[in-house]
Amino acid sequence: MSKILIIATSRKTQGGVTSVVKAHEQGDQWEKYNCKWIETHVDRNVLFKLFYFLKSIFIFLFKIPFYHAVHIHFSEPPSAIRKSLFIFIAKILRKKVILHFHSYSIETTLYSNFSWLYRYIFKHGDLCIILSNYWKIELEKFYPAIRNIKVLLNPIVPGKKIQSNKKNYILFAGTLNKRKGYADLLQAFAPICNKYLDWKIVFAGNGEIDNAIKLAKNLNICDQVVMRGWISGKEKEKLFAESSVFCLPSYAEGLPMALLDAWSYGLPSIITSVGGIPDVAIDNENAILCTPGNIKDLSSKLDTLLSDKELQIKLSQASLKLSDGELNINKINNQLDSIYKSCLK
């Protein structure tokens, strides 16, 4: 019976990779291949991170002789550095290596100062999973010798409770940084804020919160901005359920789990056409797409969506259908089962 070790960040770590692995954990393939999750990183201080990593190496060395393959989730350079050691050990022991690349930007990964490291990683993978056709094209350009690429979309977990008593919230979920475009959302809302005095932008995430508050004050929209910080569990579920619109004006993405969460709650969404998003998002059908960095375009489309209830209902219904379509968690996990089977032949 084939057995696979899953190498990824901690269950308690904030971010999309953890959400993806937790979704895979719900599939039949997890038990079928006797998957065990080895957690390599946690959001704590430097010394604790080092201890956590060394502990994961020790567990890996103990477990790997009894497993046939390793499924390694990695993204930005710090993650790639940690995971390269697992790849090195696995190849010495002649184990199959399944790579799962979660990066959001080619500039910070493939064409960064660590391009040599990514070439090493892709050279030693038996199979590489990426999040979209966009990333497949970029990866083949970067490393033409790469073999056996599989596109596996991040899954939507259906069955979320949809509330009828919605609040006039524009929800932003994710780290507040330049890449996610939080400042663009604030600047886009400012020109139309007086038209929508009963609406608030709710930020759910850590990061540049102080800078966001300062910008909101400068734009005179402080009363219409709420900072919730990083939330999870019931608190996160409640916020997604009661929000009316989702907005994520990112400059770069893989296929963001925050967007998939928004769709699972039927939230009409305004997003940018970057990374893997255009693979599944169709403008004015299941989302509204805008140009990254174009404040005027974002402001106009926010105005259109907030003022048009019929459009909100149309996008909401279309986003809910994605839970039963190509992004359905069961379909994605069945595809992962097939990927495991093909790698372990």
N, C-alpha and C positions, 0 to 999 in steps of 0.2 A: 504494500500500500504506500503510495507516494505521500511525502510530507514536505511542507513548505514553511520556512521561517519568514515572517514579515518583519522587516527592519524599518522602523519609522519613529517619529517623535512621540512624546508621551501622550497618553490619553487625556491628560490634564492641560496640555499645551494649547494655547489659543491659536486658531488658524484653520485654514481649509484642509490641510493634509490630514490632520487628526479627524476631521469630519468625514473625509473620504474613506479612511481606513475603518472608521466605526460603521459606515454604511456597508462596506464590503464584509465586515464581520457578521452582518445579518444574513448573508447569503448562504445557500446550501454548500457552495464550494468551500467555505471556511472549514466546515466539519469534514467534508469529503476528503480534503487534502491535509487534514490534521494541522491546520495553520496555528502557529504560535507567534504572538506579537512581542517582539523585543523592542523596548522603548529606549531610545538613545539620547533624548534631549528633553529638558524641562525648563520652564520659565522661572528660574531662580537666580541666585547670585553666582558669580564665576566659579567659586570653589565647589559649590554644590553641583553645578553643571559638569565640572570635571569629574567629580565623584560618580555622578549618574552615568556619564559616558564610559568610564572605566568599568563600572559595574555591568553595563550592557555588553562590553567586550568579553568580560569573564563569562557571562551567561551564554553568549554566542559561541565561544570556544568549547563550552561544555555541551551545547546542544547540537552544533553543526554536524558532528560525525553521524548523527542519527537521522539527518534530514537530507532530502534529495535536491532541494533548490532553495534559493533565497529570493524574496521579492523585496527590492530595496526602493523605498520612496525617498526622493531627494529633490532639491530645488536650487536655492541660491548658494553661493560659494561656501559659507560656513557649513551648510548641510552637506554639500558635495565633499568637503574635506573629511567630515566625520564618516560618511558612508564609504569613501574610497578604501578605508582600512578593512571594512567588512568584505568588500569586493575582492581585495587582494587575498584575504584569507580563504574566501570561498573558492577562488580559482586555483590556489595551491592545493586545496582538497578536492579539486575537480567536481565541484558542485555547479549546477545550472544557476545562472544569474539573470533574474528578471529585473530590468530597470524600470522605474516609474517616475518620469520627469514631470515635475509640477511647476516649473518656472513660469514667471509672468512677463519676463523681459529678456530679449536676446542680448541687449546691451549690458545687463548686469550678470549674465551667465556666459553664453556662448562666445560673445565678443568682448569679454572683460579681460582683465589681467590673468584670469584663471582659465582661459580657453584651453591651455595645455592639460589641465585637470579634467575638463569635460571630455576632451579627446581620449584620455586614458580610460575614463569611465565607459564611454560608448564603445571603445575598442574591445573591452572585456565583457560586455553584456551579451548574453545569448539571445535576448529578446528585449525590445524597448517599447514600453507603453507611453504614449503621449496623449494630451488632452483634446487635441483638435487637428483638423486638416492643416490649419495655419502652421501649427508647430511641426507637423510632419514635413511640410515643405521647407521650413527654416532649418530643421535638423539635417535633412538630406543635403542642403546647400553647405552647411557647416562641416559635416562629416560624411562625404559621399560613400565612404566604405562601410557605413553602418548597415547592419543586417537585421532583417525581421522586425520591422516597425509595425506596431498595432495602435490604432486610434481607439481609445476607450474614454468616452465622455464621463464626466462626474455625474453621479446619480441624484435624482430627486426622490426624497422619501415622501410618499403620498399619505393621505389620511389625516392631514392637519385640520384642526377645528377652525372653521371659518365663522367669524363673528358678524352679526348683523348690525350691532351698535358700534360702528366704526368711529374713530376719532379723526379729526382733520390733521393727520400727521403725515409729513413727508419723511420717510425713514431712510437714513444713511447707516449702513451696517458695515463695519470694517475699520481698519486702522486709519486714523487721521494722519495722512501724510500727503506729500505732493502727488505721488503716483495715483492715489485714490481720488484726487480732485475735490477734496472737501471745500477748499477755498473757492473753487469755481462754482460750486453749488450755492454757497453763501452770496457770492457776487451776482449770480444769476437770479436769485430770489429777491434781492434788494430792490430792483426797479419795479417789481410787481407786488411787493409786500403790502402796500396800502390797499390793493385790490382784494387781498386775501388776509384780512386782519385776524380771522378766526383760524388760520392755519399756522402750524409750527413745523420747523425742521427739527427732527429728533436724531441726534447722533449717538449711535451705539458702537463704541469702540474706544480703544486707548490711542495714545500717540500725541499729536500736537494740539492737545485740548486748550492749553493756555493761549496759543496763537490763534486758534479758532474763535475763542471768546473775545480776544482783542480785535480781530477782524469784524466780528459781529457788532461790537460797540462802535467801531469806525463807520460801519454801514448803517448804524441806527436801527438794527433789527434784533437787538438783544432780547427783547420781550417775546420774540417769535422763534427763539433758538433754545433747545433743551439739550444738555449734555448728560448722557446716562452712563458714560464709561463703558468698559467691557462687561457684557452681561452674558449669562448662559442659563441653561435649564429652564425652569418655569417662567423666570423673569423674561428671558428671551422669547419664549413661546407667546407669552402674553403681549409683548410689544409688537411682534410680527402680526399677531391676530387682530390687534386693534388699530393698526396703521392702515392708511387708505392708499398711499402711493409709495413706491420705492424708487430711489434715485442713487445711482452709482456712476459718476462721471469720470471714470478712470482713464489714465493715459496708457496703461499696459495691464494685461490680465492673462491668465491661463483660461480657466472657465470657473469664475468665482462662485464658491459655495453660498455666499450671501445672496447672490442673485437666484440661485436654485432654491434656496429657502424662501425667498420672496415669492417665486412662482408657485411653490407648494402651498402657500397661503392665499394664492389668487390675487397677489398685489399687482396692479398695473405698474409697469416699470419704465423708467427713462434711463437709458444706459448708453455708453459709447461703443462704437463699432471697432473694438480692439481685440487682439488675441483670438481666443476661441469663441468669443461671443457671437460673431456673425454665422458660425456653423449652425446655431440653433435659433437665434433671434432674428425675426423677420419684421422689418419696420412697418409699423401701423397694423400688424396682424397679431403678434403676441408681445410686442414691446414697442417703445419709441426709441429710435436710434438717433444719436446726435454725434457731432464731430468733437473729439477731445480737444479741450482748450478753447473752444468757441463759446464764450460766455453769452453772447447775443443769441446764438442758436439754442443753447440750453434754456435761457430765460424764456424765449418764445415758445418752446415746446412744453416747458413747465406751465406756462400760462394756458396753452391749449388744453393740456390734460386736466388741470385743476378746474377749468370752466366747463368741461364737457363730460357730464355724467354718463352719457351713452358710450362714449369712447372708453371711459373707465371700466364700465361693465363688459364691453367687448374684449378689452385686453385682459381683464380678470378671468373671463371664461376661457380664453385661449391659453392663458398661462396654466390654468388648472389641467387642461388637456395634456400638457406636456408630461404631467405625472403619470399618465397612462400610455404615453408614446415612447419615443426613442430614449428619453431620459429616465424612464421608470426604473426604480432600484432593482427590481427582479430581472429585468432585461439586461441591465448593465452587469449584474452579478453572473448571469448566465453567459454573457460574453467573456467575462473574466475566467469562468470555468473552462471555456473553450480555449482561451489563451494558455492557461495552465496545462491543459491536455496536450496542446500542440508543442509546448516547450519541453514537456517531460517524455515525449515519445522516445 
